[in-house]
Structure formats: C-alpha cells, structure tokens
Amino acid sequence: MRRSICIAFLFITALNPSALRAESLHPWQNLWGNFVDAHSGTNLLYYGGAVAATGVMVATPWDKNAQRWFQKENPIGDDIGYGMVVAGWFWHLAPAGVMYLYGWRAKDHELMGAGAAGLQAVAMVTTVTVTLKFMTGRRQPLKDGIYDFYGPSGHKRSDDPADFMAFNNNIRNESLRFAWPSGHTSSTVAFVSAMAAYYPDKLWIKLVGYPASLLMALSMVDYDAHWTSDVIAGALIGHAIGYTVGRNFRLARAGSSPGESTGAKNMETYFSVLPLPDRIEARVVGVF
C-alpha cells in the first residue's frame, strides 16, 4: 500500500464555525445572551439614569412645567403628533423586516444580519417597556390640559406626574396606566441604535436616525401621550438595548464573540487522518 502525507494549509475564513453561524443570523440569534448583556455592566447606568431622571422630574416642577409648556405652545402640532403616534407602531419594524427578507432572498448575509438585529432590538425593548409599564402603572398627562378622560377609546388621565400605581392589573380603558416609559420612544431609539452599532462606519444613520428619534420623543409629549420623563426614560432604555443588540450582531457577523475584538480573531488549527484505499492522508488545516 502506497502511503503519502498531504499537508494542506487553508487560510479561509469560511471554514471558521463561528463564521458559518454568522452567515445565517436570525432575529432570535443569541437572544438570551443579548438580553443579559443589555441588562448588565455599564448598561445598568442607563437604567439607573432612567429612574433617576424620572424621580428628579417628578419631585420637582419640571415634569409638570414641561407638559404645560407643550400644551400651551403646541410647537409640533396635533396632526404631526398623531401621525407620529400611528407611525411609531410600525415604522421601525417595516425597514427591519424588509432588510431581513431581502437579505435572505438575495443571500446578502450582512443586510440580513442588520434586519435581524433591528427586529430583535425592537422585540426586546418592547417586552421590557411593556413589563415596566405594568410594574409602574403611571397615568398619561391631561389631553390639552383639559380632559381627564379622553375618549371614546381613551382612558383616564392625570394632572399629577406622580400618579403611579404599581402592578395595576385593571386594563380597562378608563383605568389603563401604561405611560412609563414611552414605548414609542424606546423602540425608535432601540432600532436606530441597533443600526448605528451594526454599521459603525455609516455616519448617516446617526445623522438621520437620532433626529428622527428626537422628533418621535417630542411628538409624544406635544400630543400629550407622555410626560417628558417618560420619553427620557424610554430613550435611555432603548439605547442600552438597541446598541447592545446591534453590537453583538456585528460581532457575530464578524465571527467574534462579544468579548473578542473584531480585528483579532482566534486562530484555530485542525488535524485529521483520513484512511483511503491506497494511502493514509493527513491534513492540517489552519483557520484565521
């Protein structure tokens, strides 16, 4: 039997198992790990800031004064405010979904990963904010400073920014307490921050996305959907979650774990012996 040894050095990223996983990024990619990352480390400062900012604005006249100013001046207008309320339910989900589906169809794995990151960020921040809304039970401010019940599909409102009721389980329209934090603001900022973290070199995302997020936040206050502290808290929480998810998806796309640098991937070496009919073949594979 003729025996030979064939040593092959293959310097191809495609053989890296993590890179193979990166090609098929999906909206539930590392969901639990991303959730933990978004609620640990320096991200806790954002949550602490959300609570602290709300506490200060409630304890001082700032929340009420800001609301009265918006009710009096109405700088954005109810038409735009209502439009932002409606758009806030889907405007971030639509581009994220299109990116994911188009990337999947075109086999553009980078675009597919961006869409997946956006979908996961919005889903995660929505879950967190809805939970916090239920836990805090805050009423919305008066509509135009007049109506304590703004219907027919509305609910009771309050002139008191400190009107919280923890774990309120009465979700009838007239008793709904679902103001803190602002879900429209948190989901908008989460999507923009996820895209900014996934595409760190694309400055236009920040230049377009964050002003749009500011418009969303101000519209929520101007339309009397939220207190000012609601949108501040929503923005902080949304950024913590969105940026973390976008960053982790970018690292996964690059074949790194969140703890690794994208510029220094680990080298892996594999050795295998293949018995063939007329020889024994040994292979050494280096993956960089």
Phi and psi in degrees as a GROMACS rama.xvg file:
@    title "Ramachandran Plot"
@    xaxis  label "Phi"
@    yaxis  label "Psi"
@TYPE xy
-80.2083  133.066  ARG-2
-119.734  138.917  ARG-3
-143.089  156.21  SER-4
-117.048  123.725  ILE-5
-113.844  117.307  CYS-6
-106.918  119.078  ILE-7
-118.855  128.613  ALA-8
-106.919  113.281  PHE-9
-111.398  112.603  LEU-10
-102.829  74.4761  PHE-11
-132.467  130.022  ILE-12
-67.7063  -27.423  THR-13
-61.3676  -21.4937  ALA-14
-82.0615  -10.1835  LEU-15
-68.3307  123.499  ASN-16
-57.1421  -38.4731  PRO-17
-66.9495  -33.232  SER-18
-68.3662  -36.4913  ALA-19
-62.0076  -40.2245  LEU-20
-65.6202  -35.4441  ARG-21
-63.7953  -28.3115  ALA-22
-68.6728  -18.3361  GLU-23
-121.246  43.6271  SER-24
-62.2976  137.847  LEU-25
-135.307  166.984  HIS-26
-61.5603  -21.2082  PRO-27
-101.352  16.1578  TRP-28
-56.1139  120.347  GLN-29
48.0867  42.4515  ASN-30
-58.0411  -49.7248  LEU-31
-67.165  -42.0855  TRP-32
-61.466  -41.595  GLY-33
-66.62  -37.3683  ASN-34
-62.9906  -44.7635  PHE-35
-63.3544  -44.9405  VAL-36
-60.2403  -37.9125  ASP-37
-72.0988  -14.691  ALA-38
-122.555  32.9579  HIS-39
-147.538  171.197  SER-40
62.6918  -141.684  GLY-41
-67.3154  -17.7997  THR-42
-63.2853  -24.5139  ASN-43
-62.2676  -24.7157  LEU-44
-64.7925  -34.0544  LEU-45
-67.8988  -41.4307  TYR-46
-67.2341  -42.0007  TYR-47
-61.9007  -39.2786  GLY-48
-64.9183  -36.7603  GLY-49
-63.3759  -44.1664  ALA-50
-68.6031  -44.5895  VAL-51
-64.3463  -44.335  ALA-52
-62.0272  -41.5135  ALA-53
-64.872  -44.3254  THR-54
-60.013  -43.1453  GLY-55
-66.6804  -43.53  VAL-56
-69.7644  -30.3531  MET-57
-75.8389  -38.7607  VAL-58
-73.2758  -19.0767  ALA-59
-113.101  173.897  THR-60
-75.537  1.68203  PRO-61
-61.1285  -45.4372  TRP-62
-62.8025  -47.5089  ASP-63
-68.1476  -40.7919  LYS-64
-64.5796  -40.4134  ASN-65
-62.987  -41.298  ALA-66
-65.1373  -42.2214  GLN-67
-65.0374  -36.1018  ARG-68
-65.1309  -44.6654  TRP-69
-65.3065  -37.1197  PHE-70
-67.0353  -34.6342  GLN-71
-78.8977  -47.7932  LYS-72
-85.4331  -33.1478  GLU-73
46.2548  57.3501  ASN-74
-65.8028  -26.983  PRO-75
-94.0379  -37.3358  ILE-76
97.1561  146.381  GLY-77
-66.8218  -31.5526  ASP-78
-64.0036  -47.5406  ASP-79
-67.5416  -41.2031  ILE-80
-58.803  -45.9471  GLY-81
-64.5707  -40.5361  TYR-82
-60.9812  -39.1531  GLY-83
-69.8071  -35.1509  MET-84
-61.4901  -45.3272  VAL-85
-67.9199  -46.9732  VAL-86
-63.9232  -30.4106  ALA-87
-64.4385  -13.1116  GLY-88
-80.6966  -21.3547  TRP-89
-143.027  -10.4821  PHE-90
-64.119  -29.2537  TRP-91
-86.1777  -31.7346  HIS-92
-68.3536  -35.9201  LEU-93
-62.3134  -53.7507  ALA-94
-65.6946  -35.874  PRO-95
-63.4405  -43.8178  ALA-96
-65.3496  -40.6268  GLY-97
-64.319  -43.2167  VAL-98
-61.0233  -43.5344  MET-99
-65.7628  -47.7582  TYR-100
-69.5505  -41.3755  LEU-101
-66.5937  -41.1747  TYR-102
-61.919  -38.7352  GLY-103
-65.4956  -43.5909  TRP-104
-70.0019  -39.3062  ARG-105
-88.3653  0.61847  ALA-106
57.8399  33.2137  LYS-107
-93.7048  91.9857  ASP-108
-68.9101  -28.5099  HIS-109
-67.269  -46.8381  GLU-110
-65.7963  -39.2108  LEU-111
-60.8196  -41.2704  MET-112
-65.3809  -37.3468  GLY-113
-63.4296  -45.583  ALA-114
-62.3945  -40.9798  GLY-115
-63.6092  -40.4348  ALA-116
-63.2999  -42.6913  ALA-117
-63.327  -43.6469  GLY-118
-63.8737  -43.6154  LEU-119
-66.9895  -40.6273  GLN-120
-61.484  -45.3013  ALA-121
-66.6849  -42.4006  VAL-122
-63.5661  -42.4503  ALA-123
-67.8259  -45.6148  MET-124
-68.6826  -31.731  VAL-125
-65.0533  -43.448  THR-126
-61.2333  -43.5888  THR-127
-66.7484  -46.3602  VAL-128
-68.468  -38.5074  THR-129
-62.6533  -39.9164  VAL-130
-62.498  -44.2265  THR-131
-67.0111  -36.0981  LEU-132
-59.7268  -44.7916  LYS-133
-66.2597  -39.4645  PHE-134
-68.5784  -34.5209  MET-135
-95.634  -33.2584  THR-136
59.3982  53.5548  GLY-137
-95.8321  138.72  ARG-138
-80.4481  153.793  ARG-139
-75.5988  159.362  GLN-140
-72.3267  165.569  PRO-141
-58.4853  145.412  LEU-142
-82.3127  117.307  LYS-143
59.1752  22.2265  ASP-144
72.005  11.586  GLY-145
-122.56  -55.5532  ILE-146
-86.4728  117.994  TYR-147
-82.6072  -14.158  ASP-148
-136.104  115.042  PHE-149
-113.203  102.439  TYR-150
-120.617  -168.035  GLY-151
-79.8582  -17.0161  PRO-152
-99.7547  14.9258  SER-153
-89.259  -157.218  GLY-154
-159.036  170.389  HIS-155
-64.4736  139.385  LYS-156
-119.376  177.099  ARG-157
-142.953  149.271  SER-158
-93.4256  1.57946  ASP-159
-107.936  112.282  ASP-160
-65.818  -13.7664  PRO-161
-94.1779  14.7906  ALA-162
-81.6173  81.8898  ASP-163
-110.206  151.937  PHE-164
-145.786  102.119  MET-165
-62.7999  138.734  ALA-166
53.6776  45.1855  PHE-167
-72.9752  120.183  ASN-168
-104.28  8.49914  ASN-169
-93.5532  102.205  ASN-170
-106.067  21.7309  ILE-171
-63.1191  155.733  ARG-172
-52.2639  -44.9773  ASN-173
-74.0879  -10.6124  GLU-174
-120.389  5.89362  SER-175
-63.7482  127.345  LEU-176
-123.954  98.9149  ARG-177
-144.495  39.2025  PHE-178
-94.9197  -34.1312  ALA-179
-108.274  127.893  TRP-180
-86.5277  176.459  PRO-181
-71.1493  117.695  SER-182
-72.0175  -36.8797  GLY-183
-61.139  -43.6315  HIS-184
-68.8868  -45.4446  THR-185
-64.0957  -41.5455  SER-186
-71.0862  -35.7183  SER-187
-64.0771  -49.2807  THR-188
-65.5424  -37.6999  VAL-189
-60.7802  -44.0419  ALA-190
-64.651  -46.8446  PHE-191
-63.1904  -43.8019  VAL-192
-66.5604  -35.5229  SER-193
-63.6049  -42.9156  ALA-194
-68.3993  -39.1571  MET-195
-64.8731  -36.4058  ALA-196
-76.569  -33.5973  ALA-197
-73.0778  -36.0405  TYR-198
-117.101  71.308  TYR-199
-64.2179  -20.5003  PRO-200
-89.9708  -4.93828  ASP-201
-97.4184  90.2918  LYS-202
-63.17  -30.0221  LEU-203
-62.3009  -26.9065  TRP-204
-61.7681  -43.8045  ILE-205
-69.8796  -41.0512  LYS-206
-66.553  -29.6507  LEU-207
-94.6886  -43.575  VAL-208
-69.8529  -44.4849  GLY-209
-72.5692  -38.1066  TYR-210
-61.1213  -36.8454  PRO-211
-64.0951  -37.9947  ALA-212
-65.6169  -39.1478  SER-213
-63.5363  -41.4833  LEU-214
-61.4517  -40.9388  LEU-215
-61.039  -46.1391  MET-216
-63.1106  -47.038  ALA-217
-65.8778  -34.5291  LEU-218
-64.4297  -36.7959  SER-219
-62.8169  -37.1654  MET-220
-76.6828  -44.7363  VAL-221
-63.7011  -34.3281  ASP-222
-85.9396  4.37086  TYR-223
63.7857  26.8954  ASP-224
-82.6139  -23.403  ALA-225
-149.462  156.067  HIS-226
-74.8561  159.639  TRP-227
-60.6581  -39.0183  THR-228
-66.171  -26.0115  SER-229
-62.7422  -44.0948  ASP-230
-76.646  -31.376  VAL-231
-63.5695  -46.643  ILE-232
-62.5783  -42.7941  ALA-233
-61.823  -39.8354  GLY-234
-65.6616  -42.8077  ALA-235
-65.3643  -45.8065  LEU-236
-66.6838  -41.9028  ILE-237
-61.5464  -40.0271  GLY-238
-67.4671  -42.994  HIS-239
-58.212  -46.0266  ALA-240
-73.7041  -48.8311  ILE-241
-62.4189  -46.1954  GLY-242
-65.3983  -40.1337  TYR-243
-63.4449  -45.716  THR-244
-63.5718  -46.4843  VAL-245
-61.7872  -41.7525  GLY-246
-63.4841  -45.5445  ARG-247
-66.2402  -35.3755  ASN-248
-66.6101  -38.6588  PHE-249
-63.4141  -41.9444  ARG-250
-65.8446  -39.9926  LEU-251
-64.6182  -38.9396  ALA-252
-63.8775  -34.544  ARG-253
-81.8641  -4.77528  ALA-254
85.2498  19.1747  GLY-255
-114.291  157.746  SER-256
-87.2336  162.952  SER-257
-55.227  -25.1824  PRO-258
-86.1519  -4.47538  GLY-259
-103.463  158.807  GLU-260
-86.074  139.96  SER-261
-69.2417  -18.3129  THR-262
-90.7421  -6.42756  GLY-263
-135.717  84.056  ALA-264
-82.0706  151.934  LYS-265
-71.0423  144.119  ASN-266
-91.5462  133.75  MET-267
-122.953  140.051  GLU-268
-124.111  134.81  THR-269
-122.296  141.434  TYR-270
-127.338  131.971  PHE-271
-141.433  149.116  SER-272
-117.428  123.77  VAL-273
-114.821  110.105  LEU-274
-75.561  118.652  PRO-275
-111.182  165.121  LEU-276
-56.6508  -37.8197  PRO-277
-114.408  2.91534  ASP-278
-166.578  169.649  ARG-279
-112.357  125.747  ILE-280
-112.341  128.721  GLU-281
-110.448  138.169  ALA-282
-128.075  137.385  ARG-283
-117.336  122.337  VAL-284
-118.099  123.343  VAL-285
-105.383  127.406  GLY-286
-114.943  126.032  VAL-287
